């Protein structure tokens, strides 16, 4: 039976399967668009303002398809994403640029590990090393050269710190971020969550990136965020695994249903 690239006990499945990570989706996205190359590609080629949930669905379908799907499902969604990226080109950027691929994956990896260790449990050094190596598959599956991903966690930490300190957030990134944090077309049932998502997203950003976007923060807000994270850490790990994995199961099922519909034969007429 094809169970995919990883066993269920793999560290990356333990980390990436947690629904908690959705709380970091905004953080990862804003870190991505802090990079001017990523931001310009999204600005020029995405309808992020009209359909704010589409990027989330695409990202989660890819992540869950590669990490939790069968090998064939992982290959299919990877080919689809790579093909989509080939069309995203413009002056000074192209989505399949290895530098951009590494940065986007770095934001997914860092956000996942930060939230998992803050709320669920700390990873041992050995687990963290394995998890880091396994996360490279989200970059290499869409064509990023293996040697472009930093070789180990120490190398990654130097790379990530350099990026955080040197990235200059541009106008395109600020425009996209404001549209995502103050959405106008979100379904009515989700609108009450907008202020909470905005608060958590801005609070989880590294300070230089937050400043680059121009979002204010304060010691009082940080204390409020810390209290809520502490409360979440006291409650969330005690929830049944089936509840904590609902988002992963939902998006993986959605991916499989959409794949099945595309394969369904069309009945002959007459």
Helices and strands as residue ranges (DSSP letters): H 11-16, G 19-24, H 25-34, H 36-45, H 52-68, H 71-86, E 89-90, E 93-94, H 98-115, I 116-120, H 125-135, H 137-140, G 146-148, H 153-166, H 171-181, G 188-193, H 194-204, H 207-213, H 219-235, G 236-238, H 241-244, H 246-263
